[in-house]
């Protein structure tokens, strides 16, 4: 069978890596892909994955390619094409495609929709309000003593959340979005959400619109610097499984969120087929949903794929065919850690085109895989081409061993101005 994967980041590299291990694919294309993706080989026939120079948001050209090549399954990685309606477009032209349709993708494409949905269907969430005017937004933030998260309603490439600890910071964030328009259309409507104390975790749930299947809990590290300081990013690293939320407790926590969510979807006529990724906070009063995402988390995918034992092609196909009911998700007993190397200045301004050294030194380390996120080829050199550049991922019997292995591999890779947290997974019980 032929597969077409949309996207170019670490998440998509991890998905392609796992899809290529299935015996089913005989051809995989990736648009636009990255140099790491094109280095992957199919287990079935040894053929390389082929990058296609089409942007993930260029829906018309992506459709033209699908019409010409007729892939048996298209897999969508990033949020933007989902929010733009790529699934609806492909389905209208007879293509089998994995991911939520435009109506379902609103859970991520609109923070306001998501917040109002949670309130309507009694999904546990922080106190929040939806605003288009800075005055009422500031008043609501004041009722929280400025201790809040100001979130752009629309998609903002992981930069749409500003965490505030006082009223001055909250007013600045509100004005930046609603008055100064720093996030354009995405920030014309905002959600001001109570800032909760507790332990943050990532849940991932496969859904076919009727049944759902749960991944192990993982923990992302959103802040740019050690000790969870600095600006929010798209994720500086992750680990799984999260030892503080396992087995029966994990299932109980997920059920309290997913059962009312899936019932609400049925009530609203939302046919959700794909992955749902609720970011949650574990508080003294139970789990609360901070936000919903309609695709895999980026660093999380890089730690899930080495642990997954199921055939990924079969899993994604079951989602699209409403056939998850008879499938059990299986994971090995290892622990996995992903450490992100980013460009200096990320998530703000950064420079591209820095030569990456030492990557080949990691290729033969057992239990290590480096996923490309923001790289390109310049002449004969691999260079930086994004904010997050590489996800150095390692797995071992224990989390401490996986951390040690990931950081040992990361030490072999260098590029000018690199940014890397040194504490990924450190706060977990090891």
C-alpha positions as a Markdown table, in Angstrom:
| # | Residue | x | y | z |
|---|---|---|---|---|
| 1 | Unk | 0.0 | 0.0 | 0.0 |
| 2 | Unk | 1.1 | 3.6 | -0.6 |
| 3 | Unk | 1.1 | 6.2 | 2.2 |
| 4 | Unk | 1.2 | 10.0 | 2.0 |
| 5 | Unk | 2.3 | 11.8 | 5.2 |
| 6 | Unk | 1.7 | 15.6 | 5.6 |
| 7 | Unk | 4.2 | 17.6 | 7.6 |
| 8 | Unk | 7.9 | 18.3 | 8.2 |
| 9 | Unk | 8.6 | 18.3 | 11.9 |
| 10 | Unk | 9.8 | 15.9 | 14.6 |
| 11 | Unk | 6.3 | 14.5 | 15.0 |
| 12 | Unk | 6.1 | 13.6 | 11.4 |
| 13 | Unk | 9.5 | 12.1 | 11.3 |
| 14 | Unk | 8.6 | 9.9 | 14.3 |
| 15 | Unk | 5.4 | 8.8 | 12.6 |
| 16 | Unk | 7.1 | 8.1 | 9.3 |
| 17 | Unk | 9.8 | 6.1 | 11.1 |
| 18 | Unk | 7.1 | 3.9 | 12.7 |
| 19 | Unk | 5.0 | 3.6 | 9.6 |
| 20 | Unk | 8.0 | 2.5 | 7.6 |
| 21 | Unk | 8.5 | -0.4 | 10.0 |
| 22 | Unk | 5.1 | -1.9 | 9.1 |
| 23 | Unk | 5.1 | -4.6 | 6.4 |
| 24 | Unk | 2.1 | -2.9 | 4.6 |
| 25 | Unk | 3.6 | 0.2 | 2.9 |
| 26 | Unk | 5.5 | -0.3 | -0.4 |
| 27 | Unk | 5.8 | 3.5 | -0.9 |
| 28 | Unk | 5.8 | 6.5 | 1.4 |
| 29 | Unk | 5.7 | 10.1 | 0.4 |
| 30 | Unk | 6.1 | 13.0 | 2.8 |
| 31 | Unk | 5.2 | 16.6 | 2.0 |
| 32 | Unk | 7.3 | 18.6 | 2.5 |
| 33 | Unk | 9.2 | 16.2 | 4.8 |
| 34 | Unk | 12.7 | 16.9 | 6.0 |
| 35 | Unk | 16.3 | 15.4 | 5.6 |
| 36 | Unk | 15.8 | 12.9 | 8.4 |
| 37 | Unk | 12.5 | 11.6 | 6.9 |
| 38 | Unk | 14.1 | 11.1 | 3.5 |
| 39 | Unk | 16.8 | 8.9 | 5.2 |
| 40 | Unk | 14.2 | 6.4 | 6.4 |
| 41 | Unk | 13.8 | 3.1 | 4.5 |
| 42 | Unk | 10.7 | 0.9 | 4.2 |
| 43 | Unk | 11.1 | -2.4 | 6.0 |
| 44 | Unk | 9.0 | -4.1 | 3.3 |
| 45 | Unk | 11.3 | -3.4 | 0.4 |
| 46 | Unk | 14.2 | -1.1 | 1.5 |
| 47 | Unk | 12.9 | 1.8 | -0.6 |
| 48 | Unk | 13.6 | 5.3 | 0.8 |
| 49 | Unk | 10.8 | 7.6 | 1.8 |
| 50 | Unk | 10.4 | 10.3 | -0.8 |
| 51 | Unk | 10.0 | 14.0 | 0.1 |
| 52 | Unk | 7.6 | 16.0 | -2.0 |
| 53 | Unk | 8.3 | 19.8 | -2.1 |
| 54 | Unk | 4.7 | 20.9 | -1.2 |
| 55 | Unk | 3.9 | 22.9 | 1.9 |
| 56 | Unk | 1.7 | 21.3 | 4.5 |
| 57 | Unk | -0.8 | 24.2 | 4.1 |
| 58 | Unk | -0.9 | 24.2 | 0.3 |
| 59 | Unk | -4.1 | 22.1 | 0.2 |
| 60 | Unk | -4.8 | 22.4 | -3.5 |
| 61 | Unk | -1.3 | 21.2 | -4.5 |
| 62 | Unk | -1.5 | 18.4 | -1.9 |
| 63 | Unk | -4.8 | 17.3 | -3.4 |
| 64 | Unk | -3.3 | 17.4 | -6.9 |
| 65 | Unk | -0.5 | 15.1 | -5.8 |
| 66 | Unk | -3.0 | 12.7 | -4.1 |
| 67 | Unk | -5.1 | 12.7 | -7.2 |
| 68 | Unk | -2.1 | 11.8 | -9.3 |
| 69 | Unk | -0.4 | 9.2 | -7.0 |
| 70 | Unk | -3.5 | 7.8 | -5.4 |
| 71 | Unk | -2.2 | 6.9 | -1.9 |
| 72 | Unk | -4.1 | 4.3 | 0.0 |
| 73 | Unk | -3.9 | 6.4 | 3.2 |
| 74 | Unk | -2.9 | 10.0 | 3.9 |
| 75 | Unk | -1.7 | 10.8 | 7.4 |
| 76 | Unk | -1.9 | 14.4 | 8.6 |
| 77 | Unk | 0.6 | 15.5 | 11.3 |
| 78 | Unk | 0.3 | 19.2 | 11.9 |
| 79 | Unk | -2.7 | 21.2 | 13.3 |
| 80 | Unk | -3.0 | 23.9 | 10.6 |
| 81 | Unk | -4.0 | 21.8 | 7.6 |
| 82 | Unk | -6.5 | 20.0 | 9.9 |
| 83 | Unk | -8.0 | 23.3 | 10.9 |
| 84 | Unk | -8.1 | 24.4 | 7.2 |
| 85 | Unk | -10.2 | 21.3 | 6.3 |
| 86 | Unk | -7.7 | 19.1 | 4.5 |
| 87 | Unk | -9.6 | 16.0 | 5.7 |
| 88 | Unk | -12.9 | 17.2 | 4.2 |
| 89 | Unk | -11.2 | 18.1 | 1.0 |
| 90 | Unk | -9.5 | 14.8 | 0.5 |
| 91 | Unk | -12.6 | 12.8 | 1.4 |
| 92 | Unk | -14.7 | 14.8 | -1.1 |
| 93 | Unk | -12.3 | 13.5 | -3.7 |
| 94 | Unk | -12.4 | 9.9 | -2.6 |
| 95 | Unk | -9.2 | 9.7 | -0.6 |
| 96 | Unk | -8.8 | 7.8 | 2.6 |
| 97 | Unk | -7.2 | 10.2 | 5.1 |
| 98 | Unk | -6.4 | 10.0 | 8.8 |
| 99 | Unk | -7.2 | 13.0 | 11.1 |
| 100 | Unk | -10.2 | 14.9 | 12.3 |
| 101 | Unk | -12.3 | 16.8 | 9.8 |
| 102 | Unk | -12.6 | 20.6 | 10.0 |
| 103 | Unk | -15.6 | 20.5 | 12.3 |
| 104 | Unk | -13.8 | 18.2 | 14.7 |
| 105 | Unk | -10.5 | 20.0 | 14.5 |
| 106 | Unk | -12.2 | 23.0 | 16.1 |
| 107 | Unk | -11.1 | 21.6 | 19.5 |
| 108 | Unk | -7.7 | 22.9 | 18.7 |
| 109 | Unk | -8.4 | 25.5 | 16.0 |
| 110 | Unk | -10.6 | 27.4 | 18.4 |
| 111 | Unk | -9.7 | 27.7 | 22.1 |
| 112 | Unk | -13.0 | 29.5 | 22.7 |
| 113 | Unk | -15.1 | 26.6 | 21.1 |
| 114 | Unk | -13.2 | 24.1 | 23.2 |
| 115 | Unk | -13.7 | 26.0 | 26.5 |
| 116 | Unk | -17.4 | 26.5 | 25.8 |
| 117 | Unk | -17.7 | 22.8 | 24.9 |
| 118 | Unk | -16.1 | 21.7 | 28.2 |
| 119 | Unk | -18.4 | 23.9 | 30.2 |
| 120 | Unk | -21.5 | 22.6 | 28.3 |
| 121 | Unk | -20.6 | 19.0 | 28.8 |
| 122 | Unk | -19.2 | 19.1 | 32.3 |
| 123 | Unk | -15.6 | 18.3 | 31.4 |
| 124 | Unk | -13.4 | 19.3 | 34.3 |
| 125 | Unk | -11.5 | 22.5 | 33.3 |
| 126 | Unk | -10.2 | 25.6 | 35.0 |
| 127 | Unk | -12.3 | 28.7 | 35.4 |
| 128 | Unk | -12.1 | 30.7 | 32.2 |
| 129 | Unk | -13.8 | 33.4 | 30.1 |
| 130 | Unk | -13.9 | 34.2 | 26.4 |
| 131 | Unk | -13.3 | 37.8 | 25.3 |
| 132 | Unk | -13.0 | 40.1 | 22.3 |
| 133 | Unk | -12.8 | 43.3 | 24.3 |
| 134 | Unk | -9.8 | 44.1 | 26.5 |
| 135 | Unk | -11.9 | 45.8 | 29.2 |
| 136 | Unk | -13.9 | 42.8 | 30.3 |
| 137 | Unk | -10.9 | 40.5 | 29.8 |
| 138 | Unk | -8.8 | 42.6 | 32.2 |
| 139 | Unk | -11.6 | 42.6 | 34.7 |
| 140 | Unk | -11.8 | 38.8 | 34.6 |
| 141 | Unk | -8.0 | 38.5 | 34.9 |
| 142 | Unk | -8.2 | 40.8 | 38.0 |
| 143 | Unk | -10.8 | 38.5 | 39.5 |
| 144 | Unk | -8.0 | 35.9 | 39.3 |
| 145 | Unk | -5.5 | 38.4 | 40.7 |
| 146 | Unk | -3.7 | 38.3 | 37.4 |
| 147 | Unk | -2.8 | 34.6 | 38.0 |
| 148 | Unk | -3.9 | 33.4 | 34.6 |
| 149 | Unk | -3.1 | 32.1 | 31.1 |
| 150 | Unk | -4.0 | 34.3 | 28.2 |
| 151 | Unk | -4.7 | 32.2 | 25.1 |
| 152 | Unk | -5.3 | 33.2 | 21.5 |
| 153 | Unk | -8.5 | 31.6 | 20.2 |
| 154 | Unk | -6.8 | 30.5 | 16.9 |
| 155 | Unk | -3.8 | 28.5 | 16.0 |
| 156 | Unk | -0.5 | 30.3 | 16.6 |
| 157 | Unk | 2.3 | 27.7 | 16.1 |
| 158 | Unk | 2.7 | 27.0 | 19.8 |
| 159 | Unk | 3.1 | 30.7 | 20.6 |
| 160 | Unk | -0.5 | 31.5 | 21.5 |
| 161 | Unk | -0.3 | 31.1 | 25.3 |
| 162 | Unk | 1.1 | 33.7 | 27.6 |
| 163 | Unk | 1.4 | 32.7 | 31.3 |
| 164 | Unk | 0.9 | 35.6 | 33.7 |
| 165 | Unk | 1.6 | 35.8 | 37.4 |
| 166 | Unk | 0.3 | 39.3 | 38.1 |
| 167 | Unk | -2.2 | 41.8 | 36.8 |
| 168 | Unk | 0.4 | 43.9 | 35.0 |
| 169 | Unk | 1.5 | 40.8 | 32.9 |
| 170 | Unk | -2.1 | 39.9 | 32.3 |
| 171 | Unk | -3.0 | 43.4 | 31.0 |
| 172 | Unk | 0.0 | 43.4 | 28.8 |
| 173 | Unk | -0.8 | 40.0 | 27.3 |
| 174 | Unk | -4.5 | 40.9 | 26.7 |
| 175 | Unk | -3.6 | 44.2 | 25.1 |
| 176 | Unk | -0.8 | 42.6 | 22.9 |
| 177 | Unk | -3.4 | 40.2 | 21.5 |
| 178 | Unk | -6.6 | 42.2 | 21.3 |
| 179 | Unk | -5.3 | 45.7 | 20.8 |
| 180 | Unk | -1.8 | 45.4 | 19.3 |
| 181 | Unk | -2.7 | 42.3 | 17.2 |
| 182 | Unk | 0.7 | 40.5 | 17.8 |
| 183 | Unk | -0.9 | 37.2 | 16.7 |
| 184 | Unk | -3.1 | 38.6 | 13.9 |
| 185 | Unk | -6.4 | 36.8 | 13.3 |
| 186 | Unk | -5.5 | 34.1 | 15.8 |
| 187 | Unk | -5.6 | 36.6 | 18.7 |
| 188 | Unk | -8.7 | 38.6 | 17.8 |
| 189 | Unk | -10.6 | 36.5 | 20.3 |
| 190 | Unk | -8.9 | 35.2 | 23.5 |
| 191 | Unk | -9.5 | 32.9 | 26.4 |
| 192 | Unk | -8.4 | 34.0 | 29.9 |
| 193 | Unk | -8.0 | 30.9 | 32.0 |
| 194 | Unk | -7.3 | 30.4 | 35.7 |
| 195 | Unk | -3.7 | 29.3 | 36.3 |
| 196 | Unk | -3.8 | 26.1 | 38.3 |
| 197 | Unk | -1.2 | 24.6 | 40.5 |
| 198 | Unk | -0.3 | 21.0 | 40.1 |
| 199 | Unk | 1.5 | 18.5 | 37.8 |
| 200 | Unk | 1.0 | 18.9 | 34.1 |
| 201 | Unk | 0.6 | 15.8 | 31.9 |
| 202 | Unk | -0.3 | 14.9 | 28.3 |
| 203 | Unk | -3.0 | 12.4 | 27.5 |
| 204 | Unk | -3.3 | 11.0 | 24.0 |
| 205 | Unk | -6.5 | 9.1 | 22.9 |
| 206 | Unk | -7.2 | 7.5 | 19.5 |
| 207 | Unk | -10.8 | 7.9 | 18.5 |
| 208 | Unk | -12.9 | 6.5 | 15.7 |
| 209 | Unk | -15.9 | 8.5 | 16.7 |
| 210 | Unk | -17.4 | 5.6 | 18.7 |
| 211 | Unk | -14.6 | 3.9 | 20.6 |
| 212 | Unk | -11.4 | 5.3 | 22.1 |
| 213 | Unk | -8.0 | 3.9 | 23.0 |
| 214 | Unk | -5.5 | 5.4 | 25.5 |
| 215 | Unk | -1.8 | 5.9 | 25.2 |
| 216 | Unk | 0.4 | 6.0 | 28.4 |
| 217 | Unk | 0.6 | 9.4 | 30.1 |
| 218 | Unk | 3.5 | 11.5 | 29.1 |
| 219 | Unk | 4.9 | 14.8 | 30.3 |
| 220 | Unk | 6.0 | 17.6 | 27.9 |
| 221 | Unk | 8.3 | 20.5 | 29.0 |
| 222 | Unk | 6.8 | 23.7 | 27.5 |
| 223 | Unk | 9.0 | 26.4 | 29.0 |
| 224 | Unk | 12.2 | 27.2 | 27.2 |
| 225 | Unk | 14.6 | 27.0 | 30.1 |
| 226 | Unk | 15.5 | 24.7 | 33.0 |
| 227 | Unk | 13.3 | 24.7 | 36.0 |
| 228 | Unk | 10.2 | 25.5 | 33.8 |
| 229 | Unk | 11.2 | 29.1 | 33.4 |
| 230 | Unk | 11.2 | 31.3 | 30.3 |
| 231 | Unk | 8.6 | 31.6 | 27.5 |
| 232 | Unk | 6.2 | 28.9 | 26.4 |
| 233 | Unk | 7.4 | 26.9 | 23.4 |
| 234 | Unk | 6.0 | 24.0 | 21.3 |
| 235 | Unk | 7.8 | 21.7 | 23.7 |
| 236 | Unk | 11.5 | 21.3 | 24.7 |
| 237 | Unk | 11.3 | 17.6 | 25.4 |
| 238 | Unk | 9.1 | 14.9 | 26.9 |
| 239 | Unk | 9.2 | 11.5 | 28.5 |
| 240 | Unk | 6.9 | 8.5 | 28.9 |
| 241 | Unk | 5.4 | 6.8 | 30.7 |
| 242 | Unk | 4.7 | 9.4 | 33.4 |
| 243 | Unk | 5.2 | 7.5 | 36.6 |
| 244 | Unk | 2.7 | 9.7 | 38.6 |
| 245 | Unk | -0.2 | 8.6 | 36.4 |
| 246 | Unk | -0.3 | 4.9 | 35.4 |
| 247 | Unk | -2.7 | 2.0 | 34.9 |
| 248 | Unk | -6.0 | 2.3 | 36.8 |
| 249 | Unk | -5.4 | 5.9 | 37.9 |
| 250 | Unk | -4.6 | 6.8 | 34.3 |
| 251 | Unk | -7.8 | 5.1 | 33.0 |
| 252 | Unk | -9.9 | 6.7 | 35.7 |
| 253 | Unk | -8.5 | 10.2 | 34.9 |
| 254 | Unk | -9.0 | 9.7 | 31.2 |
| 255 | Unk | -12.5 | 8.3 | 31.5 |
| 256 | Unk | -13.6 | 11.4 | 33.5 |
| 257 | Unk | -12.6 | 13.5 | 30.5 |
| 258 | Unk | -13.1 | 11.4 | 27.4 |
| 259 | Unk | -16.5 | 9.9 | 28.2 |
| 260 | Unk | -18.3 | 13.2 | 28.5 |
| 261 | Unk | -16.2 | 14.5 | 25.6 |
| 262 | Unk | -17.2 | 11.7 | 23.2 |
| 263 | Unk | -20.9 | 11.9 | 24.4 |
| 264 | Unk | -20.8 | 15.6 | 23.7 |
| 265 | Unk | -19.4 | 15.0 | 20.2 |
| 266 | Unk | -22.3 | 12.7 | 19.5 |
| 267 | Unk | -24.7 | 15.2 | 20.8 |
| 268 | Unk | -23.2 | 18.0 | 18.6 |
| 269 | Unk | -22.8 | 15.7 | 15.5 |
| 270 | Unk | -19.0 | 15.9 | 15.6 |
| 271 | Unk | -17.5 | 12.8 | 14.0 |
| 272 | Unk | -14.0 | 12.7 | 15.5 |
| 273 | Unk | -11.6 | 10.3 | 13.9 |
| 274 | Unk | -8.0 | 10.7 | 14.8 |
| 275 | Unk | -6.0 | 11.5 | 17.9 |
| 276 | Unk | -7.2 | 13.8 | 20.7 |
| 277 | Unk | -4.5 | 15.2 | 22.9 |
| 278 | Unk | -5.8 | 16.8 | 26.1 |
| 279 | Unk | -3.2 | 18.7 | 28.1 |
| 280 | Unk | -4.2 | 18.3 | 31.7 |
| 281 | Unk | -3.2 | 19.6 | 35.1 |
| 282 | Unk | -3.4 | 17.2 | 38.1 |
| 283 | Unk | -4.6 | 19.3 | 41.0 |
| 284 | Unk | -5.5 | 18.5 | 44.6 |
| 285 | Unk | -9.1 | 18.6 | 43.3 |
| 286 | Unk | -8.5 | 16.2 | 40.4 |
| 287 | Unk | -7.5 | 16.5 | 36.8 |
| 288 | Unk | -8.4 | 19.6 | 34.8 |
| 289 | Unk | -8.2 | 20.0 | 31.0 |
| 290 | Unk | -6.1 | 23.0 | 30.1 |
| 291 | Unk | -6.6 | 22.6 | 26.4 |
| 292 | Unk | -7.5 | 20.1 | 23.6 |
| 293 | Unk | -5.3 | 19.4 | 20.6 |
| 294 | Unk | -6.5 | 17.6 | 17.5 |
| 295 | Unk | -3.1 | 16.0 | 16.6 |
| 296 | Unk | -0.2 | 14.2 | 18.4 |
| 297 | Unk | 2.0 | 16.3 | 20.5 |
| 298 | Unk | 5.4 | 16.9 | 18.9 |
| 299 | Unk | 7.9 | 15.7 | 21.6 |
| 300 | Unk | 5.3 | 13.2 | 22.8 |
| 301 | Unk | 5.1 | 11.5 | 19.5 |
| 302 | Unk | 8.9 | 11.0 | 19.6 |
| 303 | Unk | 8.6 | 9.1 | 22.9 |
| 304 | Unk | 5.5 | 7.2 | 22.1 |
| 305 | Unk | 6.6 | 5.7 | 18.8 |
| 306 | Unk | 9.6 | 3.7 | 20.3 |
| 307 | Unk | 7.2 | 2.3 | 22.9 |
| 308 | Unk | 4.3 | 1.3 | 20.6 |
| 309 | Unk | 4.1 | -2.3 | 19.7 |
| 310 | Unk | 1.0 | -2.2 | 17.4 |
| 311 | Unk | 1.3 | -1.8 | 13.7 |
| 312 | Unk | 0.8 | 2.0 | 13.2 |
| 313 | Unk | -0.6 | 1.6 | 9.7 |
| 314 | Unk | -3.3 | -0.8 | 11.1 |
| 315 | Unk | -4.1 | 1.6 | 14.0 |
| 316 | Unk | -4.6 | 4.6 | 11.8 |
| 317 | Unk | -6.6 | 2.7 | 9.3 |
| 318 | Unk | -8.9 | 1.4 | 12.1 |
| 319 | Unk | -9.6 | 5.0 | 13.1 |
| 320 | Unk | -10.7 | 6.0 | 9.6 |
| 321 | Unk | -12.8 | 2.9 | 9.2 |
| 322 | Unk | -14.5 | 3.1 | 12.7 |
| 323 | Unk | -13.0 | -0.2 | 13.6 |
| 324 | Unk | -11.1 | 0.6 | 16.9 |
| 325 | Unk | -13.5 | -1.4 | 19.0 |
| 326 | Unk | -11.6 | -4.7 | 18.6 |
| 327 | Unk | -8.1 | -3.3 | 18.9 |
| 328 | Unk | -6.0 | -3.2 | 22.1 |
| 329 | Unk | -3.1 | -0.8 | 22.2 |
| 330 | Unk | 0.1 | -2.4 | 23.3 |
| 331 | Unk | 3.3 | -0.8 | 24.5 |
| 332 | Unk | 6.6 | -2.3 | 25.6 |
| 333 | Unk | 7.9 | -1.9 | 29.2 |
| 334 | Unk | 10.7 | 0.6 | 28.4 |
| 335 | Unk | 10.9 | 4.3 | 29.4 |
| 336 | Unk | 11.6 | 6.9 | 26.7 |
| 337 | Unk | 13.0 | 10.4 | 26.8 |
| 338 | Unk | 13.2 | 13.0 | 24.1 |
| 339 | Unk | 15.5 | 16.0 | 24.5 |
| 340 | Unk | 15.0 | 18.9 | 22.0 |
| 341 | Unk | 17.9 | 20.9 | 20.6 |
| 342 | Unk | 16.6 | 24.3 | 19.5 |
| 343 | Unk | 18.0 | 27.3 | 17.8 |
| 344 | Unk | 19.2 | 30.1 | 20.1 |
| 345 | Unk | 16.5 | 32.7 | 20.7 |
| 346 | Unk | 13.6 | 30.2 | 20.2 |
| 347 | Unk | 10.7 | 30.7 | 20.6 |
| 348 | Unk | 11.5 | 34.3 | 19.7 |
| 349 | Unk | 13.8 | 35.4 | 16.8 |
| 350 | Unk | 16.5 | 32.9 | 15.8 |
| 351 | Unk | 19.0 | 32.5 | 13.0 |
| 352 | Unk | 18.8 | 29.6 | 10.5 |
| 353 | Unk | 21.6 | 28.0 | 8.4 |
| 354 | Unk | 23.9 | 26.9 | 11.3 |
| 355 | Unk | 25.9 | 23.8 | 10.4 |
| 356 | Unk | 25.0 | 20.7 | 12.5 |
| 357 | Unk | 28.0 | 18.6 | 13.6 |
| 358 | Unk | 28.2 | 15.1 | 15.1 |
| 359 | Unk | 24.8 | 13.7 | 14.2 |
| 360 | Unk | 26.5 | 10.7 | 12.5 |
| 361 | Unk | 28.1 | 9.8 | 15.8 |
| 362 | Unk | 24.7 | 8.9 | 17.3 |
| 363 | Unk | 23.5 | 6.6 | 14.5 |
| 364 | Unk | 25.1 | 3.4 | 16.0 |
| 365 | Unk | 24.1 | 4.0 | 19.7 |
| 366 | Unk | 21.6 | 1.2 | 20.6 |
| 367 | Unk | 18.3 | 2.6 | 21.8 |
| 368 | Unk | 18.8 | 6.1 | 20.4 |
| 369 | Unk | 17.0 | 7.8 | 17.5 |
| 370 | Unk | 17.4 | 11.4 | 16.5 |
| 371 | Unk | 14.3 | 12.9 | 14.9 |
| 372 | Unk | 14.7 | 15.9 | 12.6 |
| 373 | Unk | 12.4 | 18.8 | 13.3 |
| 374 | Unk | 13.9 | 21.9 | 11.7 |
| 375 | Unk | 16.8 | 20.9 | 9.4 |
| 376 | Unk | 17.7 | 21.3 | 5.7 |
| 377 | Unk | 20.5 | 20.5 | 3.4 |
| 378 | Unk | 22.8 | 23.4 | 2.3 |
| 379 | Unk | 25.5 | 22.3 | -0.1 |
| 380 | Unk | 26.9 | 19.2 | 1.5 |
| 381 | Unk | 26.0 | 20.2 | 5.0 |
| 382 | Unk | 23.0 | 19.5 | 7.3 |
| 383 | Unk | 22.0 | 22.9 | 8.7 |
| 384 | Unk | 19.4 | 24.3 | 11.1 |
| 385 | Unk | 16.1 | 25.4 | 9.5 |
| 386 | Unk | 13.7 | 26.1 | 12.3 |
| 387 | Unk | 13.2 | 26.8 | 16.0 |
| 388 | Unk | 13.2 | 23.2 | 17.2 |
| 389 | Unk | 15.9 | 21.5 | 15.3 |
| 390 | Unk | 16.4 | 17.9 | 16.6 |
| 391 | Unk | 14.7 | 15.6 | 19.0 |
| 392 | Unk | 17.3 | 13.3 | 20.6 |
| 393 | Unk | 15.3 | 10.3 | 21.7 |
| 394 | Unk | 16.4 | 7.4 | 23.8 |
| 395 | Unk | 14.8 | 4.4 | 25.5 |
| 396 | Unk | 16.0 | 2.0 | 28.2 |
| 397 | Unk | 14.6 | -0.2 | 31.0 |
| 398 | Unk | 14.4 | 2.8 | 33.4 |
| 399 | Unk | 13.7 | 6.5 | 33.0 |
| 400 | Unk | 17.1 | 7.4 | 34.6 |
| 401 | Unk | 18.9 | 5.2 | 32.1 |
| 402 | Unk | 16.9 | 6.7 | 29.2 |
| 403 | Unk | 17.7 | 10.2 | 30.4 |
| 404 | Unk | 21.4 | 9.5 | 30.7 |
| 405 | Unk | 21.5 | 7.9 | 27.2 |
| 406 | Unk | 19.6 | 10.8 | 25.6 |
| 407 | Unk | 21.8 | 13.4 | 27.1 |
| 408 | Unk | 25.0 | 11.5 | 26.2 |
| 409 | Unk | 23.8 | 11.3 | 22.6 |
| 410 | Unk | 22.8 | 15.0 | 22.6 |
| 411 | Unk | 26.4 | 15.9 | 23.8 |
| 412 | Unk | 27.8 | 14.5 | 20.5 |
| 413 | Unk | 25.7 | 16.9 | 18.4 |
| 414 | Unk | 26.6 | 20.6 | 18.2 |
| 415 | Unk | 25.6 | 23.7 | 16.2 |
| 416 | Unk | 26.2 | 27.4 | 16.9 |
| 417 | Unk | 23.9 | 29.0 | 19.4 |
| 418 | Unk | 22.0 | 25.8 | 20.3 |
| 419 | Unk | 19.4 | 25.9 | 23.1 |
| 420 | Unk | 18.7 | 22.7 | 25.2 |
| 421 | Unk | 17.1 | 22.1 | 28.6 |
| 422 | Unk | 19.2 | 19.9 | 30.9 |
| 423 | Unk | 16.3 | 18.8 | 33.1 |
| 424 | Unk | 13.9 | 16.9 | 30.8 |
| 425 | Unk | 12.3 | 14.1 | 32.9 |
| 426 | Unk | 14.3 | 15.1 | 36.0 |
| 427 | Unk | 11.2 | 15.9 | 38.1 |
| 428 | Unk | 9.7 | 12.5 | 37.5 |
| 429 | Unk | 9.9 | 9.8 | 40.1 |
| 430 | Unk | 12.8 | 7.7 | 38.9 |
